[in-house]
Amino acid sequence: MASLAQQVGGLRCPPISTTRLSKVYRSSTRQTQMPNRLRIISAVAISNSQTKEREKLKEMFEEAYDRCRTAPMEGVSFTIEDFHEALDKYDFNSELGTKVRGTVFITDANGALVDITAKSSAFLPVREASIYTIKHVEEAGIFPGLQEEFVIIGENEADDSLILSLRSIQYDLAWERCRQLQAEDVVVKGKIVGANKGGVVAVVEGLRGFVPFSQISTKSDAEELLNKEIPLKFVEVDEEQSRLILSNRKAMADSQAQLGIGSVVVGSVQSLKPYGAFIDIGGINGLLHVSQISHDRVADISTVLQPGDTLKVMILSHDRERGRVSLSTKKLEPTPGDMIRNPKLVFEKAEEMAQMFRQRIAQAEAMARADMLRFQPESGLTLNSDGILGPLTSDLPADGLDMSDVPPAED
């Protein structure tokens, strides 16, 4: 036991070297202190870089400030003159009545927004989109992308936007058109839209004109004429006084002058009576008597014609003083009864049959003149083979012409 204690007690450990311990400590200290030193150096470098950038920017701003104060236009290609030219290019007169060109880019039920290169969009109300009454601007052909000339008629105080109009421009053009038509003495169609004690109101070229009852050729009252189109001529066109006076009587006189006996015209059935049908032929009411509808007997006119039907008729007679026109479809039948069985064929052959009718009439008239000369040989005149009146020749027998082969003229 003692020997064991002596052996343990006799063990000795080498002393710890202070030099080695200090080396370890200094090594660990360097390792822990090195990152902090690097961070400090990096922070100082970044701070110096930012300071240099700030100084550089400060110098640039000071230089720019001095340049703007002393020579503001130095190095600038856009001059003051260019600036004024740009203003003149995009600026326009916004006074009332000024015409501007614009492009439609939005449409809705209330109207359309138009770009006129102003500070804000201009507005075209639907009531100003056309001279006619419309419910949507598209009815007047106004769609996004349309480029048109407008006139300024007002300003919206809420947003300082301008109010445009196409109606005003169309209104001026309509008056100009009416003056031109009056100078050319042209017959136009006008729709009756109203009436008063003195006459009816008709719309012509988008303008409302007045037709006195004394200038209406028919005996129809205002209610019968309402919503119908009648031929009219201009009597007075005064834009300053907004006076547009029209005449149906003058228009009818010109139309009636063109109605030759035997001519074929297109008409529409206006009304049926027990004795016949009234046919509208270009604003003139003609009578198609029941006896002139077909060679076959017509017991009930409504089985052949109905109001609104369109048909071809031939002029039988025309009393200009009394304003009466007699019509016929009977004379246009290729074979008797075609108007009842096949009216389409009658209308297809109408011009051909009318030509044959006119030839028979001309032949009958020629024979009648020849017969008259037969009893008046002292006149020294006769008719040649073409039915032309000329000097008496030896071709005419002394006892006159033999007219036994001439077919009798139809009524």
C-alpha positions in Angstrom: 0.0 0.0 0.0 2.8 2.3 1.0 4.7 1.3 -2.0 1.6 2.2 -4.2 1.3 5.6 -2.5 4.9 6.2 -3.0 4.6 5.3 -6.6 1.6 7.6 -7.1 3.2 10.3 -5.2 6.3 9.9 -7.1 4.5 10.7 -10.4 5.3 14.2 -11.7 3.7 16.2 -14.5 5.7 18.6 -16.5 5.0 22.2 -15.7 2.7 24.2 -18.0 4.7 26.5 -20.3 3.6 30.1 -20.1 5.1 30.7 -23.5 2.9 28.1 -25.2 -0.2 29.3 -23.4 0.4 32.8 -24.4 0.8 31.7 -28.0 -2.5 29.9 -28.0 -4.2 32.8 -26.4 -2.8 35.3 -28.9 -3.7 33.1 -31.8 -7.3 32.7 -30.7 -7.5 36.4 -30.0 -6.3 37.2 -33.5 -8.9 34.9 -35.0 -11.7 36.6 -33.1 -10.5 40.1 -33.6 -9.8 39.9 -37.4 -13.4 40.1 -38.7 -14.2 43.2 -36.6 -11.2 45.0 -38.0 -12.2 44.1 -41.6 -15.7 45.4 -41.0 -14.4 48.7 -39.8 -12.1 49.0 -42.8 -15.0 48.1 -45.2 -17.4 50.6 -43.5 -14.8 53.3 -43.9 -14.4 52.5 -47.6 -18.1 52.5 -48.3 -18.5 55.8 -46.4 -15.8 57.4 -48.5 -17.4 56.1 -51.8 -20.8 57.5 -50.9 -19.3 60.8 -50.0 -17.5 61.0 -53.3 -20.8 60.2 -55.2 -22.6 62.9 -53.2 -19.9 65.4 -54.0 -20.0 64.4 -57.6 -23.8 64.8 -57.8 -23.6 68.1 -56.0 -21.1 69.4 -58.5 -23.4 68.2 -61.4 -26.5 70.0 -59.9 -24.5 73.2 -59.2 -23.2 73.1 -62.8 -26.7 72.6 -64.2 -28.1 75.3 -62.0 -25.4 77.8 -63.2 -26.1 76.7 -66.8 -29.9 77.2 -66.5 -29.3 80.6 -64.9 -26.7 81.9 -67.3 -27.4 80.0 -70.6 -30.6 78.1 -70.4 -30.8 77.2 -74.2 -27.2 76.1 -74.5 -27.1 72.7 -76.1 -30.9 72.5 -76.6 -32.1 71.7 -80.2 -35.7 72.6 -79.4 -35.9 76.4 -79.7 -38.5 78.9 -78.6 -39.7 79.2 -82.2 -40.2 75.5 -82.3 -42.3 75.7 -79.1 -44.6 78.4 -80.5 -45.0 76.4 -83.8 -46.0 73.4 -81.8 -48.6 75.5 -79.9 -50.0 76.9 -83.2 -50.2 73.4 -84.6 -52.2 71.8 -81.8 -54.1 74.9 -80.6 -57.4 75.9 -82.3 -60.1 78.5 -82.0 -62.7 77.3 -79.6 -65.2 80.1 -80.2 -68.8 79.2 -81.0 -69.4 78.5 -84.6 -65.8 77.4 -85.3 -65.5 74.3 -87.4 -63.0 71.7 -86.2 -62.0 68.3 -87.5 -62.1 65.3 -85.1 -62.2 61.6 -84.7 -65.0 59.7 -83.0 -63.6 57.1 -80.5 -66.6 56.3 -78.2 -70.4 56.1 -78.9 -73.3 55.4 -76.6 -77.0 56.1 -76.3 -76.4 59.7 -75.4 -74.0 60.6 -78.2 -70.3 60.3 -79.1 -67.0 61.4 -77.7 -64.8 63.1 -80.3 -61.0 63.7 -80.2 -60.4 67.2 -81.5 -56.8 67.5 -80.1 -58.0 69.7 -77.3 -57.1 69.5 -73.6 -60.2 67.3 -73.2 -62.6 65.3 -75.4 -65.5 67.0 -77.1 -69.1 65.7 -76.9 -71.5 65.2 -79.8 -75.1 64.9 -78.4 -77.4 62.5 -80.3 -79.8 65.3 -81.1 -76.9 67.1 -82.9 -75.7 64.1 -84.8 -78.2 64.4 -87.7 -80.7 66.8 -89.3 -83.2 63.9 -89.0 -84.7 62.6 -85.7 -82.7 59.6 -84.5 -82.4 57.6 -81.3 -78.7 56.6 -81.6 -75.8 58.2 -83.4 -75.1 54.9 -85.3 -78.3 55.6 -87.2 -76.5 58.6 -88.7 -73.5 56.5 -89.7 -71.4 57.6 -86.7 -69.1 54.9 -85.4 -65.7 54.9 -83.6 -62.9 55.8 -86.0 -65.1 58.2 -88.1 -63.2 61.4 -89.0 -65.5 64.3 -89.7 -65.8 68.0 -89.6 -67.9 69.4 -86.7 -68.9 72.8 -85.5 -68.6 74.1 -81.9 -72.0 75.1 -80.5 -71.4 75.3 -76.8 -69.3 74.4 -73.7 -70.0 72.1 -70.8 -69.3 74.2 -67.7 -68.8 71.1 -65.5 -65.6 69.9 -67.2 -64.9 72.7 -69.7 -65.4 70.2 -72.6 -66.8 71.5 -75.9 -70.2 70.5 -77.4 -70.1 69.7 -81.1 -72.8 69.5 -83.8 -73.2 67.9 -87.2 -76.8 69.0 -87.5 -75.9 72.6 -88.0 -73.6 71.8 -90.9 -76.2 69.6 -92.5 -78.8 72.3 -92.0 -76.7 74.8 -94.0 -76.1 72.2 -96.7 -79.9 71.4 -96.9 -80.8 75.1 -97.5 -78.1 75.3 -100.2 -79.5 72.1 -101.8 -83.0 73.5 -101.8 -81.9 76.8 -103.5 -80.2 74.7 -106.1 -83.3 72.5 -106.7 -85.4 75.7 -107.0 -83.1 77.2 -109.6 -83.3 73.9 -111.6 -87.1 73.8 -111.2 -86.9 70.2 -110.1 -89.8 68.1 -108.8 -89.0 66.5 -105.4 -90.7 64.1 -103.1 -91.9 65.4 -99.7 -93.4 63.5 -96.8 -96.4 65.0 -95.1 -95.7 65.1 -91.3 -98.2 67.6 -90.0 -101.0 70.1 -90.8 -102.6 73.3 -89.7 -105.6 75.5 -90.8 -103.8 76.8 -93.9 -102.1 73.7 -95.2 -99.7 70.8 -94.5 -96.1 70.5 -93.4 -93.8 68.4 -95.6 -90.2 67.4 -95.0 -87.9 68.0 -98.0 -84.1 67.5 -97.8 -84.4 67.3 -94.0 -86.1 70.7 -93.8 -89.8 71.3 -92.9 -91.7 73.2 -95.6 -95.2 74.5 -95.8 -97.7 73.5 -98.6 -100.8 75.7 -98.6 -104.1 73.9 -99.4 -104.4 76.1 -102.4 -101.2 74.5 -103.8 -102.5 70.9 -103.4 -103.9 69.4 -106.6 -106.1 66.7 -105.0 -109.2 67.2 -102.9 -107.8 65.1 -100.1 -107.9 66.5 -96.6 -104.9 66.8 -94.2 -105.6 63.5 -92.5 -105.6 61.5 -95.7 -102.3 63.1 -96.7 -100.6 62.5 -93.4 -97.4 60.3 -93.7 -97.7 60.1 -97.5 -95.1 61.3 -100.0 -96.3 63.7 -102.6 -94.5 65.5 -105.5 -93.6 69.1 -104.8 -91.9 72.1 -106.3 -90.2 75.0 -104.6 -92.0 78.3 -104.5 -89.9 80.2 -102.0 -86.6 79.3 -100.3 -85.5 81.9 -97.7 -83.0 80.7 -95.2 -82.7 84.0 -93.3 -86.5 84.0 -92.6 -86.6 80.2 -92.4 -89.4 80.2 -95.0 -89.7 77.2 -97.3 -92.9 77.3 -99.4 -93.8 74.3 -101.6 -96.4 73.5 -104.2 -97.9 70.2 -105.2 -100.0 71.8 -107.9 -96.9 73.0 -109.9 -95.3 69.6 -109.6 -98.5 67.9 -110.7 -98.7 70.2 -113.8 -95.3 69.0 -114.9 -96.1 65.4 -114.2 -99.4 65.6 -116.1 -97.7 67.1 -119.1 -95.7 63.9 -119.4 -98.8 61.7 -119.4 -99.3 60.8 -123.1 -102.2 58.8 -124.3 -101.1 55.2 -124.7 -98.1 55.5 -122.3 -97.5 52.9 -119.7 -96.9 54.0 -116.1 -96.4 52.2 -112.8 -98.9 52.9 -110.0 -100.2 51.6 -106.7 -103.8 50.9 -105.7 -105.0 53.5 -103.3 -108.6 52.5 -102.7 -111.4 50.4 -104.2 -114.8 51.5 -105.1 -117.8 49.6 -106.6 -117.2 51.3 -110.0 -113.4 50.9 -110.1 -110.0 51.4 -108.4 -108.1 54.7 -107.7 -104.5 54.3 -108.7 -101.6 56.6 -107.6 -99.3 57.3 -110.6 -96.6 59.5 -109.3 -98.7 61.6 -107.1 -101.7 61.7 -109.6 -104.8 59.8 -108.8 -106.2 58.0 -111.9 -109.3 55.9 -112.2 -109.1 52.3 -113.4 -112.8 51.8 -114.2 -114.2 48.3 -113.6 -114.9 48.0 -117.3 -111.2 48.7 -118.1 -109.7 46.0 -115.8 -110.1 43.0 -118.2 -111.9 41.9 -121.3 -113.7 39.4 -119.1 -116.3 40.6 -116.7 -115.1 41.5 -113.2 -117.9 41.0 -110.7 -115.8 41.9 -107.6 -112.8 44.2 -108.0 -111.3 42.9 -104.7 -110.7 39.5 -106.3 -108.3 41.1 -108.8 -106.9 44.1 -106.9 -106.1 45.1 -103.3 -105.0 48.4 -101.8 -101.2 48.7 -101.9 -100.8 46.5 -105.0 -98.3 47.7 -107.6 -99.3 47.4 -111.2 -98.7 48.7 -114.7 -101.5 50.7 -116.3 -102.0 52.5 -119.6 -103.2 56.1 -119.9 -106.5 56.1 -121.8 -107.3 59.8 -121.4 -106.2 62.8 -119.5 -108.4 65.8 -118.8 -105.9 68.5 -117.6 -108.6 71.1 -116.9 -110.5 68.8 -114.6 -107.5 66.9 -113.4 -108.9 63.5 -114.3 -106.9 60.5 -115.7 -108.5 57.4 -117.1 -106.5 54.2 -116.9 -106.7 50.7 -118.4 -105.2 47.3 -117.9 -107.7 45.8 -120.3 -105.7 47.2 -123.3 -102.6 45.5 -122.0 -104.0 42.0 -122.0 -102.2 39.7 -124.6 -105.4 37.6 -124.6 -108.8 38.4 -123.0 -109.0 37.6 -119.3 -105.2 37.6 -118.7 -105.6 40.3 -116.0 -107.8 37.9 -114.0 -105.9 34.7 -114.7 -102.3 35.8 -115.1 -101.7 39.5 -114.2 -97.9 38.9 -114.2 -98.0 38.2 -117.9 -99.9 41.4 -118.5 -97.3 43.5 -116.8 -94.5 41.7 -118.6 -96.1 42.4 -122.0 -97.4 45.9 -121.0 -95.0 48.0 -123.2 -95.4 45.7 -126.2 -99.2 45.7 -126.0 -99.2 49.5 -125.5 -97.0 50.0 -128.6 -99.5 48.0 -130.6 -102.3 50.1 -129.2 -100.6 53.3 -130.2 -100.0 52.0 -133.7 -103.7 51.2 -134.1 -104.6 54.7 -132.8 -102.1 56.3 -135.2 -103.4 54.3 -138.1 -107.0 55.1 -137.2 -106.2 58.8 -137.0 -104.4 58.7 -140.4 -107.4 57.1 -142.0 -109.7 59.6 -140.5 -107.6 62.4 -141.9 -107.5 60.7 -145.3 -111.3 60.3 -145.2 -111.6 64.0 -144.5 -109.4 64.8 -147.5 -111.6 62.6 -149.6 -114.4 65.0 -149.3 -112.1 68.0 -149.7 -110.0 67.3 -152.8 -109.7 71.1 -153.4 -107.3 71.4 -150.5 -104.5 69.9 -152.6 -103.3 67.8 -149.7 -103.1 64.1 -149.1 -101.5 61.5 -146.8 -98.6 59.3 -147.9 -98.2 55.7 -146.8 -96.6 56.8 -143.6 -99.6 58.8 -142.6 -97.8 62.2 -143.2 -99.9 65.0 -144.7 -98.4 66.3 -148.0 -99.2 67.7 -151.5 -101.8 65.8 -153.5 -100.2 63.3 -155.9 -101.4 61.0 -158.6 -101.1 58.1 -156.1 -104.4 59.1 -154.6 -107.4 57.8 -156.6 -109.8 60.5 -157.7 -112.6 58.8 -155.8 -110.6 58.7 -152.6 -109.2 55.8 -150.6 -110.8 52.4 -150.1 -111.0 52.0 -146.3 -113.1 48.9 -146.3 -110.1 46.9 -145.0 -109.3 49.3 -142.2 -110.2 47.7 -138.8 -112.5 49.9 -136.6 -110.8 51.8 -133.8 -111.4 50.6 -130.3 -112.9 52.8 -127.7 
